Amino acid sequence: MNLLSVLAEKNIINEGDIPLIKEEAKESGETIEKVLENRGIDPDITLKTKGEHLNVPIWNLGNKRIPFEVFKYIPEESALHYKFVPLGVKDSVLEIGIIDPDNIEALDAMNFISSKAGMPFKVYLISVADFDKVLKMYKGFSGEVNKAVSELEIGLAAEERKDKKKTKTDDKKTEFATKVIKEDAPVTKIVANIIRYAVEGRASDIHIENMGDFVRVRFRVDGILHTSLVLPTKTHQAVVARIKVLSSMKLDEKRKPQDGRFSTNLNEHRVDFRVSTFPSYYGEKVVIRILDTAKGIWKLDEMNLDERNLKIIRKAIKRPFGLVLISGPTGSGKSTTLYAMLNEMDRETKNVLSLEDPVEYNIEGVSQSQVRPEIGYTFANGLRTTLRQDPDIIMVGEIRDKETAQLAVQAALTGHLVLSTIHTNDSLGVIPRLIEMDVDPFLIAPTLVIAIAQRLVKKLCPGAGKPIPVEGSLKLMLEKQFSDLPEKYRKTVPMSKELFNAKPTNECPSGTRGRTGVYEILDMNKELEETILKNPTEAAIRKIARENGMFTMKEDAIIKAFNKIIPFSEINMLGGEMLTSE
């Protein structure tokens, strides 16, 4: 029995109309459901009847929006071809909406997608109208951009024809690129949409690069780069030129890297963008760092620092003088931590100055200055100047060279609190690194207050934790990790019977959202000072630090995993012996 027969049996339509409805659908090329709707049959009644007949649950989209993240499970081409779309993820099950559940080819495709995604699927019956709504959500970003790309390509082709009649020189091409940027709407739309969707998608960076055959646009979300858009190569020059105009860069300079910045208002708040260009084989690569002022400056209380580490930091920044250093690779959140420290300081009665490259966020009460090495205004020269500004607290963006390191130590010795960053693998490496920069150990010992090492790891979404039993070899490995700590500190570790891995949910398809810091803090004391003076090796410093209860970054991550803050898998991202639940 087909749908029309069932509807006739329920007296929703007349049985005599069935041949007419079929003929109308055939002639118009529309679905049976659409023909019924045109005849005044409520689509909800048709859908409900069809669902009951096929024994398939129905799904009404209404005004709901499908989470952007679930679209990655089913490519748009597959959705169009097989007439099914992703609806969400619930209890680690991929929910799929389909128009025709009897389509064997579509069901085979679903099985393939399910095995690739590593999760089972559940089928729901949806209306054609809801199917079209979801398709529009697919096209929300790419559709708007593709329309602008088409307009731009038409303009480029027309201009190329004109140029052939005049000249074929690169100067003319550059001239046209400038013209397009300033006068043409399409490239403006392309760049605006890329920026808007990157901000709305919580991206930290945008990468635009010419791959030869196409232009790849990638967003970095939660530390991972994803290809979000592919553009034709013809558009590359105009897109780069547009970004250069926004960032006040030189349009005709393509041989050297350039830096710039711009701001815009999105969703009624200001967003700052830091732009860097890099000459590459197929043309300039552009990287845009997104600095969303709506997120504001973090507070120390919001940074998932454990109680002990929070006390150590707060005690350090209340010191009248000394050196506070934060280490970690690029993108590990060092600047965020520095800003959080400055945000907690007394900026009314203290003279607080900062040297930055670049100034990322404005902090009320802090005199912030951007260094410009190209004109000789370096961290070292800037630090000399700040010392003549009657400072109490000085923040130096980064200690990059011997001169800056020595000046920072001297400033700390002469009654100033100095905060800065340095590149080392862990907190213990800060001291050997300073010695490598020709800072004498007898100067490090009395000036260094704390050294912080940090990394960023993914955060679990609420309710997205999948338990992993802590037993067998995993339990032994965890116990071994903390074995060289004195017992009084080992007792503070919240060892539980389970850790948690990420589990997809309807609200959080990946199981993780955002990132948080894991920390390692070397807190100076008399024992450490004596070790630095006598034997400043990492091994010797580590021994004393562990005796004093210093937790490593990996151990901080383990504690956060026990507390269901981060997934278990993130622990192994921090190096050391691999922890496994098998």
C-alpha positions as semicolon CSV with decimal commas, in nm:
position;residue;x (nm);y (nm);z (nm)
1;M;0,000;0,000;0,000
2;N;0,144;0,339;-0,103
3;L;0,105;0,680;0,061
4;L;-0,192;0,788;-0,151
5;S;-0,381;0,467;-0,072
6;V;-0,318;0,516;0,300
7;L;-0,442;0,876;0,280
8;A;-0,753;0,759;0,097
9;E;-0,812;0,488;0,358
10;K;-0,800;0,756;0,628
11;N;-1,044;0,970;0,425
12;I;-0,788;1,249;0,391
13;I;-0,820;1,236;0,011
14;N;-1,076;1,076;-0,224
15;E;-0,969;0,744;-0,374
16;G;-1,090;0,863;-0,714
17;D;-0,836;1,151;-0,705
18;I;-0,534;0,920;-0,681
19;P;-0,479;0,882;-1,060
20;L;-0,520;1,259;-1,104
21;I;-0,262;1,334;-0,829
22;K;-0,013;1,090;-0,984
23;E;-0,062;1,242;-1,330
24;E;-0,024;1,595;-1,191
25;A;0,301;1,501;-1,016
26;K;0,434;1,341;-1,336
27;E;0,349;1,641;-1,554
28;S;0,477;1,905;-1,311
29;G;0,787;1,716;-1,198
30;E;0,693;1,784;-0,835
31;T;0,673;1,534;-0,550
32;I;0,345;1,373;-0,446
33;E;0,372;1,562;-0,118
34;K;0,399;1,897;-0,299
35;V;0,098;1,819;-0,520
36;L;-0,103;1,728;-0,211
37;E;-0,002;2,055;-0,046
38;N;-0,113;2,247;-0,357
39;R;-0,450;2,071;-0,326
40;G;-0,489;2,201;0,029
41;I;-0,373;1,897;0,228
42;D;-0,184;1,998;0,543
43;P;0,184;1,891;0,491
44;D;0,210;1,793;0,860
45;I;-0,078;1,547;0,819
46;T;0,085;1,401;0,507
47;L;0,421;1,365;0,687
48;K;0,263;1,205;0,995
49;T;0,068;0,959;0,783
50;K;0,375;0,868;0,579
51;G;0,580;0,817;0,897
52;E;0,318;0,589;1,052
53;H;0,286;0,391;0,727
54;L;0,662;0,337;0,693
55;N;0,717;0,302;1,070
56;V;0,979;0,582;1,062
57;P;0,984;0,861;1,326
58;I;0,922;1,209;1,189
59;W;1,123;1,524;1,247
60;N;0,984;1,877;1,228
61;L;1,256;2,138;1,190
62;G;1,040;2,440;1,273
63;N;1,260;2,740;1,354
64;K;1,551;2,528;1,482
65;R;1,896;2,565;1,329
66;I;2,121;2,270;1,264
67;P;2,459;2,306;1,447
68;F;2,721;2,410;1,194
69;E;2,955;2,135;1,312
70;V;2,729;1,846;1,205
71;F;2,745;1,938;0,836
72;K;3,096;1,791;0,824
73;Y;2,948;1,439;0,853
74;I;2,754;1,458;0,525
75;P;2,899;1,651;0,227
76;E;2,660;1,885;0,049
77;E;2,693;1,685;-0,277
78;S;2,582;1,366;-0,098
79;A;2,288;1,548;0,062
80;L;2,169;1,673;-0,278
81;H;2,214;1,338;-0,454
82;Y;2,063;1,104;-0,194
83;K;1,809;1,351;-0,049
84;F;1,919;1,317;0,314
85;V;2,072;1,569;0,554
86;P;2,233;1,567;0,901
87;L;2,007;1,685;1,183
88;G;2,233;1,653;1,485
89;V;2,417;1,414;1,716
90;K;2,243;1,271;2,023
91;D;2,387;1,010;2,261
92;S;2,675;0,950;2,015
93;V;2,426;0,873;1,736
94;L;2,418;1,070;1,408
95;E;2,060;1,176;1,333
96;I;1,977;1,189;0,963
97;G;1,667;1,331;0,795
98;I;1,550;1,170;0,470
99;I;1,266;1,233;0,224
100;D;1,235;0,877;0,095
101;P;1,328;0,605;0,352
102;D;1,269;0,334;0,086
103;N;1,567;0,458;-0,118
104;I;1,808;0,161;-0,094
105;E;2,094;0,359;-0,255
106;A;2,057;0,631;0,008
107;L;2,061;0,374;0,291
108;D;2,385;0,223;0,153
109;A;2,539;0,571;0,145
110;M;2,430;0,627;0,507
111;N;2,603;0,306;0,614
112;F;2,925;0,422;0,450
113;I;2,905;0,768;0,612
114;S;2,829;0,608;0,948
115;S;3,134;0,379;0,935
116;K;3,355;0,670;0,828
117;A;3,231;0,891;1,114
118;G;3,268;0,605;1,362
119;M;2,916;0,636;1,500
120;P;2,579;0,473;1,431
121;F;2,293;0,664;1,269
122;K;1,920;0,701;1,319
123;V;1,685;0,787;1,033
124;Y;1,402;1,039;1,058
125;L;1,139;1,125;0,798
126;I;1,141;1,493;0,705
127;S;0,934;1,704;0,471
128;V;1,062;1,840;0,143
129;A;1,030;2,192;0,288
130;D;1,252;2,105;0,586
131;F;1,499;1,931;0,355
132;D;1,525;2,253;0,151
133;K;1,571;2,456;0,471
134;V;1,869;2,244;0,576
135;L;2,019;2,272;0,227
136;K;2,001;2,650;0,259
137;M;2,192;2,622;0,587
138;Y;2,462;2,431;0,397
139;K;2,484;2,713;0,148
140;G;2,472;2,989;0,408
141;F;2,844;3,055;0,390
142;S;2,958;2,902;0,064
143;G;2,646;3,017;-0,124
144;E;2,696;3,383;-0,041
145;V;3,064;3,365;-0,124
146;N;3,013;3,169;-0,446
147;K;2,764;3,427;-0,572
148;A;3,017;3,705;-0,509
149;V;3,293;3,492;-0,668
150;S;3,086;3,456;-0,985
151;E;3,033;3,831;-1,001
152;L;3,404;3,891;-0,945
153;E;3,508;3,642;-1,213
154;I;3,279;3,810;-1,466
155;G;3,440;4,145;-1,382
156;L;3,791;3,999;-1,404
157;A;3,720;3,838;-1,741
158;A;3,582;4,162;-1,881
159;E;3,880;4,360;-1,758
160;E;4,124;4,105;-1,900
161;R;3,967;4,148;-2,243
162;K;4,016;4,523;-2,213
163;D;4,374;4,479;-2,099
164;K;4,460;4,263;-2,399
165;K;4,371;4,549;-2,625
166;K;4,595;4,786;-2,427
167;T;4,888;4,602;-2,264
168;K;4,981;4,275;-2,096
169;T;5,214;4,419;-1,831
170;D;5,195;4,327;-1,463
171;D;5,158;4,696;-1,382
172;K;4,821;4,697;-1,550
173;K;4,715;4,389;-1,356
174;T;4,815;4,554;-1,030
175;E;4,628;4,867;-1,133
176;F;4,316;4,660;-1,196
177;A;4,346;4,479;-0,864
178;T;4,348;4,817;-0,688
179;K;4,051;4,927;-0,896
180;V;3,853;4,613;-0,809
181;I;3,921;4,657;-0,444
182;K;3,811;5,013;-0,425
183;E;3,517;5,008;-0,660
184;D;3,380;4,656;-0,695
185;A;3,140;4,502;-0,448
186;P;3,203;4,129;-0,511
187;V;3,549;4,101;-0,354
188;T;3,430;4,313;-0,062
189;K;3,145;4,062;-0,008
190;I;3,386;3,767;-0,029
191;V;3,621;3,906;0,237
192;A;3,333;4,028;0,457
193;N;3,166;3,685;0,453
194;I;3,492;3,504;0,528
195;I;3,554;3,732;0,827
196;R;3,193;3,715;0,953
197;Y;3,172;3,336;0,941
198;A;3,515;3,299;1,102
199;V;3,407;3,514;1,398
200;E;3,068;3,340;1,430
201;G;3,243;3,002;1,409
202;R;3,473;3,091;1,703
203;A;3,785;3,079;1,485
204;S;4,108;3,226;1,622
205;D;4,282;3,258;1,284
206;I;4,200;3,271;0,912
207;H;4,448;3,129;0,658
208;I;4,417;3,228;0,290
209;E;4,667;3,064;0,055
210;N;4,700;3,005;-0,318
211;M;4,759;2,633;-0,380
212;G;4,817;2,671;-0,756
213;D;4,492;2,512;-0,874
214;F;4,270;2,678;-0,615
215;V;4,272;2,918;-0,321
216;R;4,226;2,750;0,017
217;V;4,057;2,931;0,306
218;R;4,104;2,764;0,645
219;F;3,974;2,851;0,991
220;R;4,158;2,755;1,309
221;V;3,900;2,647;1,565
222;D;4,009;2,517;1,906
223;G;4,365;2,491;1,779
224;I;4,282;2,280;1,469
225;L;4,285;2,411;1,111
226;H;3,984;2,319;0,893
227;T;3,934;2,396;0,524
228;S;3,617;2,606;0,519
229;L;3,611;2,736;0,161
230;V;3,778;2,686;-0,175
231;L;3,802;2,979;-0,418
232;P;3,913;2,998;-0,784
233;T;4,275;3,106;-0,836
234;K;4,161;3,411;-1,035
235;T;4,020;3,564;-0,717
236;H;4,340;3,539;-0,513
237;Q;4,496;3,868;-0,621
238;A;4,179;4,068;-0,558
239;V;4,110;3,906;-0,217
240;V;4,467;3,972;-0,098
241;A;4,448;4,329;-0,228
242;R;4,122;4,388;-0,038
243;I;4,275;4,267;0,287
244;K;4,582;4,485;0,225
245;V;4,363;4,792;0,177
246;L;4,178;4,717;0,503
247;S;4,511;4,668;0,686
248;S;4,682;4,979;0,538
249;M;4,952;4,770;0,369
250;K;5,138;4,851;0,049
251;L;4,950;4,704;-0,247
252;D;5,250;4,697;-0,479
253;E;5,482;4,524;-0,228
254;K;5,462;4,150;-0,286
255;R;5,825;4,047;-0,234
256;K;5,844;4,118;0,140
257;P;5,623;4,010;0,432
258;Q;5,398;4,281;0,569
259;D;5,204;4,329;0,892
260;G;4,892;4,531;0,952
261;R;4,567;4,543;1,146
262;F;4,210;4,666;1,114
263;S;3,887;4,668;1,314
264;T;3,521;4,624;1,231
265;N;3,186;4,599;1,409
266;L;3,016;4,261;1,402
267;N;2,696;4,184;1,592
268;E;2,714;4,523;1,763
269;H;3,063;4,479;1,905
270;R;3,411;4,558;1,785
271;V;3,643;4,289;1,657
272;D;4,012;4,356;1,593
273;F;4,213;4,173;1,328
274;R;4,591;4,133;1,306
275;V;4,709;4,061;0,952
276;S;5,033;3,910;0,822
277;T;5,129;3,847;0,458
278;F;5,395;3,600;0,351
279;P;5,537;3,573;-0,005
280;S;5,509;3,216;-0,133
281;Y;5,552;3,031;-0,463
282;Y;5,197;3,086;-0,596
283;G;5,147;3,430;-0,445
284;E;5,110;3,587;-0,104
285;K;4,968;3,388;0,186
286;V;4,755;3,584;0,432
287;V;4,698;3,495;0,796
288;I;4,446;3,694;0,998
289;R;4,444;3,668;1,379
290;I;4,099;3,741;1,525
291;L;4,093;3,941;1,848
292;D;3,733;3,949;1,961
293;T;3,695;4,232;2,214
294;A;3,351;4,095;2,317
295;K;3,529;3,811;2,494
296;G;3,709;4,074;2,698
297;I;4,019;4,026;2,908
298;W;4,021;3,710;3,114
299;K;4,038;3,713;3,492
300;L;4,269;3,479;3,678
301;D;3,963;3,318;3,840
302;E;3,835;3,218;3,493
303;M;4,150;3,038;3,377
304;N;4,099;2,699;3,543
305;L;4,401;2,745;3,767
306;D;4,395;2,514;4,069
307;E;4,378;2,681;4,408
308;R;4,748;2,633;4,487
309;N;4,873;2,776;4,155
310;L;4,628;3,066;4,177
311;K;4,767;3,160;4,520
312;I;5,126;3,141;4,391
313;I;5,050;3,374;4,098
314;R;4,857;3,625;4,308
315;K;5,136;3,633;4,565
316;A;5,393;3,689;4,287
317;I;5,216;3,982;4,120
318;K;5,180;4,158;4,455
319;R;5,558;4,167;4,495
320;P;5,709;4,516;4,475
321;F;5,986;4,396;4,243
322;G;6,111;4,087;4,066
323;L;6,076;3,896;3,740
324;V;5,769;3,693;3,639
325;L;5,818;3,485;3,324
326;I;5,569;3,282;3,118
327;S;5,696;3,023;2,870
328;G;5,530;2,826;2,594
329;P;5,512;2,800;2,215
330;T;5,324;3,043;1,990
331;G;4,949;3,019;2,047
332;S;4,971;2,872;2,398
333;G;4,787;3,161;2,565
334;K;5,087;3,345;2,714
335;S;4,953;3,690;2,626
336;T;4,613;3,601;2,773
337;T;4,778;3,509;3,103
338;L;4,982;3,831;3,104
339;Y;4,670;4,038;3,041
340;A;4,486;3,854;3,320
341;M;4,771;3,939;3,559
342;L;4,771;4,306;3,457
343;N;4,392;4,313;3,493
344;E;4,422;4,213;3,859
345;M;4,689;4,470;3,949
346;D;4,640;4,807;4,112
347;R;4,648;5,038;3,810
348;E;4,529;5,343;4,002
349;T;4,817;5,391;4,248
350;K;5,080;5,212;4,036
351;N;5,236;5,329;3,710
352;V;5,192;5,032;3,475
353;L;5,356;5,032;3,131
354;S;5,366;4,766;2,861
355;L;5,574;4,703;2,550
356;E;5,390;4,478;2,303
357;D;5,419;4,343;1,949
358;P;5,139;4,406;1,872
359;V;4,897;4,553;2,128
360;E;4,620;4,293;2,125
361;Y;4,374;4,430;2,382
362;N;4,344;4,768;2,547
363;I;4,362;4,761;2,927
364;E;4,231;5,062;3,117
365;G;4,497;5,221;3,333
366;V;4,793;5,070;3,145
367;S;5,015;5,278;2,913
368;Q;5,054;5,037;2,622
369;S;5,317;5,088;2,353
370;Q;5,375;4,889;2,035
371;V;5,737;4,822;1,942
372;R;5,844;4,885;1,582
373;P;6,174;4,710;1,505
374;E;6,174;4,846;1,149
375;I;6,239;5,198;1,286
376;G;6,469;5,086;1,567
377;Y;6,204;5,083;1,841
378;T;6,276;4,735;1,979
379;F;6,188;4,572;2,311
380;A;6,536;4,659;2,438
381;N;6,515;5,027;2,335
382;G;6,159;5,049;2,461
383;L;6,259;4,899;2,796
384;R;6,530;5,164;2,837
385;T;6,267;5,431;2,773
386;T;6,015;5,287;3,018
387;L;6,273;5,301;3,295
388;R;6,275;5,681;3,251
389;Q;5,895;5,690;3,287
390;D;5,892;5,628;3,664
391;P;5,736;5,281;3,630
392;D;5,622;5,048;3,907
393;I;5,523;4,757;3,684
394;I;5,657;4,683;3,334
395;M;5,517;4,426;3,095
396;V;5,751;4,325;2,812
397;G;5,579;4,125;2,537
398;E;5,868;3,885;2,479
399;I;6,233;3,838;2,577
400;R;6,387;3,756;2,241
401;D;6,754;3,844;2,278
402;K;7,038;3,888;2,523
403;E;7,001;4,264;2,549
404;T;6,632;4,249;2,642
405;A;6,696;3,969;2,894
406;Q;6,973;4,162;3,067
407;L;6,770;4,483;3,077
408;A;6,467;4,300;3,219
409;V;6,677;4,149;3,497
410;Q;6,835;4,487;3,573
411;A;6,491;4,648;3,589
412;A;6,376;4,378;3,831
413;L;6,687;4,433;4,043
414;T;6,627;4,808;4,065
415;G;6,283;4,793;4,226
416;H;6,042;4,716;3,941
417;L;5,807;4,424;3,886
418;V;5,872;4,295;3,535
419;L;5,637;4,056;3,352
420;S;5,735;3,893;3,025
421;T;5,732;3,579;2,808
422;I;6,013;3,353;2,692
423;H;6,031;3,049;2,466
424;T;6,116;2,727;2,653
425;N;5,958;2,381;2,670
426;D;5,876;2,397;3,040
427;S;5,914;2,617;3,346
428;L;6,244;2,452;3,447
429;G;6,400;2,549;3,114
430;V;6,358;2,920;3,189
431;I;6,670;2,934;3,407
432;P;6,911;2,764;3,160
433;R;6,760;2,982;2,885
434;L;6,840;3,302;3,077
435;I;7,193;3,175;3,139
436;E;7,229;3,111;2,763
437;M;7,136;3,478;2,717
438;D;7,439;3,574;2,930
439;V;7,239;3,654;3,243
440;D;7,458;3,556;3,540
441;P;7,311;3,296;3,780
442;F;7,381;3,526;4,075
443;L;7,141;3,779;3,915
444;I;6,871;3,523;3,830
445;A;6,849;3,383;4,184
446;P;6,737;3,704;4,358
447;T;6,522;3,843;4,072
448;L;6,316;3,550;3,936
449;V;5,990;3,524;4,133
450;I;5,802;3,256;3,937
451;A;5,833;3,083;3,600
452;I;5,511;2,960;3,441
453;A;5,488;2,713;3,152
454;Q;5,153;2,660;2,983
455;R;4,972;2,497;2,691
456;L;4,616;2,509;2,561
457;V;4,407;2,191;2,543
458;K;4,050;2,118;2,433
459;K;3,763;2,146;2,681
460;L;3,486;1,893;2,724
461;C;3,134;2,014;2,661
462;P;2,894;1,971;2,956
463;G;2,740;1,625;2,937
464;A;2,980;1,515;2,661
465;G;3,207;1,294;2,871
466;K;3,242;0,922;2,797
467;P;3,379;0,738;3,104
468;I;3,703;0,539;3,087
469;P;3,768;0,307;3,384
470;V;4,092;0,377;3,570
471;E;4,218;0,025;3,625
472;G;4,493;-0,214;3,524
473;S;4,788;-0,067;3,334
474;L;4,630;0,280;3,315
475;K;4,605;0,300;3,695
476;L;4,968;0,191;3,729
477;M;5,086;0,451;3,475
478;L;4,897;0,729;3,653
479;E;5,042;0,630;3,989
480;K;5,391;0,623;3,835
481;Q;5,340;0,977;3,698
482;F;5,305;1,118;4,052
483;S;5,547;0,878;4,225
484;D;5,836;1,127;4,272
485;L;5,616;1,377;4,456
486;P;5,621;1,380;4,837
487;E;5,325;1,194;4,985
488;K;5,158;1,510;5,123
489;Y;5,126;1,643;4,766
490;R;5,023;1,308;4,616
491;K;4,730;1,300;4,859
492;T;4,590;1,618;4,704
493;V;4,550;1,454;4,361
494;P;4,177;1,378;4,309
495;M;4,229;1,022;4,180
496;S;3,894;0,878;4,078
497;K;3,771;0,551;3,929
498;E;3,725;0,702;3,582
499;L;3,851;0,955;3,331
500;F;3,652;1,089;3,039
501;N;3,686;1,106;2,662
502;A;3,485;1,332;2,434
503;K;3,140;1,205;2,335
504;P;2,936;1,384;2,066
505;T;2,607;1,540;2,173
506;N;2,332;1,719;1,985
507;E;2,449;2,058;2,114
508;C;2,819;1,973;2,080
509;P;2,881;1,736;1,785
510;S;3,255;1,704;1,847
511;G;3,221;1,662;2,223
512;T;3,463;1,950;2,283
513;R;3,428;2,325;2,259
514;G;3,685;2,590;2,336
515;R;4,021;2,548;2,505
516;T;4,165;2,588;2,850
517;G;4,514;2,616;2,992
518;V;4,727;2,356;3,168
519;Y;5,005;2,499;3,381
520;E;5,338;2,428;3,544
521;I;5,464;2,683;3,796
522;L;5,816;2,701;3,934
523;D;5,787;2,898;4,260
524;M;6,121;3,033;4,377
525;N;6,245;2,979;4,732
526;K;6,578;2,974;4,919
527;E;6,657;2,613;4,821
528;L;6,606;2,689;4,452
529;E;6,812;3,007;4,477
530;E;7,103;2,810;4,625
531;T;7,069;2,544;4,350
532;I;7,078;2,812;4,079
533;L;7,397;2,956;4,230
534;K;7,571;2,619;4,273
535;N;7,437;2,383;4,002
536;P;7,183;2,547;3,764
537;T;7,096;2,234;3,562
538;E;6,739;2,130;3,480
539;A;6,781;1,800;3,668
540;A;6,896;1,970;3,987
541;I;6,625;2,236;3,966
542;R;6,360;1,969;3,895
543;K;6,459;1,768;4,206
544;I;6,411;2,067;4,436
545;A;6,094;2,182;4,259
546;R;5,931;1,838;4,291
547;E;6,025;1,821;4,659
548;N;5,844;2,152;4,698
549;G;5,531;2,013;4,531
550;M;5,551;2,140;4,173
551;F;5,303;1,968;3,943
552;T;5,400;1,934;3,577
553;M;5,175;2,044;3,290
554;K;5,092;1,680;3,219
555;E;4,992;1,625;3,580
556;D;4,779;1,939;3,575
557;A;4,609;1,795;3,264
558;I;4,549;1,461;3,442
559;I;4,385;1,642;3,734
560;K;4,165;1,840;3,492
561;A;4,070;1,512;3,318
562;F;3,970;1,363;3,654
563;N;3,757;1,672;3,714
564;K;3,585;1,628;3,375
565;I;3,723;1,957;3,239
566;I;3,927;1,813;2,949
567;P;3,915;1,482;2,759
568;F;4,158;1,205;2,852
569;S;4,307;1,211;2,499
570;E;4,443;1,564;2,553
571;I;4,683;1,442;2,824
572;N;4,901;1,269;2,565
573;M;4,931;1,592;2,367
574;L;5,172;1,715;2,634
575;G;5,449;1,461;2,570
576;G;5,609;1,218;2,809
577;E;5,510;0,853;2,848
578;M;5,196;0,768;2,650
579;L;4,894;0,693;2,867
580;T;4,655;0,434;2,725
581;S;4,334;0,277;2,847
582;E;4,408;-0,051;2,664
